[in-house]
Amino acid sequence: MSGADTSHSEYVGGLFRSHYPWLCARLRRHLDSSANAEDIAADTFVQLLSNPGLIPIHQPRALLTTIAQRLMYQLWRRRDLEHSHLAALQQDEEFQGASPQALAQVLETLHGIDRQLKRLPVKVRATFLLARVNGLTYPEVAEELGISQRSVSDYMVRSSAVCAPWNAANHPGANPPLLRQPPIQRSA
């Protein structure tokens, strides 16, 4: 470890000792459990530790709050995605009475897809989610995002290309409803 790495680790360690209890208490007001608050607070400091360019931090609580809020929103978004997908599965005859292992596999697939989608530009990711999760048609997605239908089609190809290989590599033969290809939608 170089001198800069050591000083950064020590600096973040000092911030941790000074602000971790405060951040946990703040997060508990917004989260359903102390464990989730502690996890997000710890992840906040891990992000600080992984970014040595942040020294010195003039308002550490403001920065910690911003990072923790972003992590909290990601947690909520993941939960919403899980809940909406599980609700869709309950309506899908193919998954009626599915085993807990099958449902766990679907959730694992969703988390993997979520990680892959985070690597895409915002509009590509939004296009995929609006079409696949919200069930909007291509014209509706185009109108919602203010893009052309051609862009929607291109973005869907791009996002599906990112998700499909992950799904095939990690779950051969699995094809949850989220990844099923909808018919190409053209405007009337």
N, C-alpha and C positions, 0 to 999 in steps of 0.2 A: 504494500500500500504506500503510495507516495504521500508526501507531506500535505499536499492539497486535499487528497482523499481523506486523510486522517482529520484534518481540521474541519472538513465538511461534515464528516460523521460525528465529530464532537459537537459541532454547532447544532446539527439536527437532534442529537441526543439531548442537548440542553433545552432545545425547544420542546422536545417530547416530555421531559421531566416537568417543565414549566406549564405546558398547555394541554397535555393529554387529558387530565381529569376534567378540565374546563370543556374541552371539545366533546368528550363523552357525555357530559351532562347536557350540553346544548343539543346533541344529536338525539338523546333519549326523548326529548320533547316531540320529535318528528317521527320516530321509529317505533315499531311495535315491541321491540325487546332490547334489553340492555346488551345482549350478545351482538345484535346487529349494529348497535351504536359503537360498541368497542371495536368490532371488525372494521367498520368504516373509518373510525378514528385512526386505527393502526394503519390501514391502507393509505390514509392521507399522509402519514409520516413516511411510509415507504415511497410514495411518489416524491416527496421532498428529498429523500435520501438518494433517489435515482437521478436527481437533477441538480448537479453541483453548481450550475450557473446561477442559482438563486441567492447566493450570499452577497451582500447582507440583505436581510428581509427587514424592511422598516416597520411594517405593520403585520406581524406574524399572525395575529388572530384573524385579520381580514383575509389573508391568503389561505390560512387553514380552513376558514369557513367556506371560501370559494371552492377549494378542492373537495372538501367533504360534501358540499351540496351537489357537486357534479357526480360524485360517487353515489350519493343517495338517489339522485335522479336515475342513474344507470340501474341501480337496484330496483327501483320502482318500475322502470321500463321493462326490465327482464321479467318481473313478476306479472305485469300486465300482459306481456306477450305469452307467458306460461298460462295464465288464466284464460285468455281469449282462445288460445290453441286447445287447451283442455276442454273448454266449452264447445268448440267446433268438433272435437273428437267425440264428445258425448252425443252429438247430433249425427255423426257419421256411422252408418250401420256397420261398416267394416271394423270399427273399433269398439262396438258395443260388447261389453263383457271382456275387454282385453285384459290381459294379465298385468299385474303391477310391473313386471319386467318389461313388457312391451311399452307401457306408458313411460317408464323410466328411460327407455331407449329413445322414445320420441322427444322427451325433454332434453336428453343429452344432445340429440341432433339439433334441437333448437338453439341450445347454448353455443354449439359449434358454428352454426350458421350465423348466429348473432356476432360471434367473434370475427367471422369472415366478412360480414357486411360492414363492420366498423372500419374496415380497411378501404372501403369504397368512398367516393365523393358523396357529399350529402344528398344531392339530387338523385343520384343513382340508387342510393339506399332508400330514400323516401319513396321513389317510384316503386321499388320492389315491395316495400311494406304496405303502401296504399293499395297496390294491386292484389297482393297475396294475402295480407292479413285483414285489411279492411274490405276486400272484395270489390274495389272500384274497377270499372271498365277502363280500357286505355283512354278513351275520350274524356272520362271523368278525371282520371289521373292527370292528363294533359291540362285540363282546365284548372284543377286544384293547384298544380305547380307552375302554371303559366309557361308550359313548354309545348312543343309540337307533338303530335301523336307518333311521328317518326322517332323523335327522341325517346318517347316512352318505350317504344318497341326496342330501340337500341339499348336503352338502359336495362330493360328486362332481360335481354340476351346477355348483357354484361354481368348483371347480378346473378342470374341463374348459372352462368359459367363459373362464377366464383363459388357458389354454394354446392352445385351438383358434385364436383369432384370430391369435396370434403365429405359429403354424405355418402358417396359410393365407397370411398376409402375407409371410412369409419363404420359404416353400417351397410355392408353389401346386401342388396335385395330389399333394403328398406326404402320406402317411398312415402313419407308422411304427406298428408294433404297439402301442407304448405309448399311442397316442392313439385306437386303435380302440375304439369304444364296446362294452363288454361288455353282454350282455343284463341287463335289470333283474333283480336277485336278491331274491327274497322268501323269507322263512322258510317252512319246510314245515309 
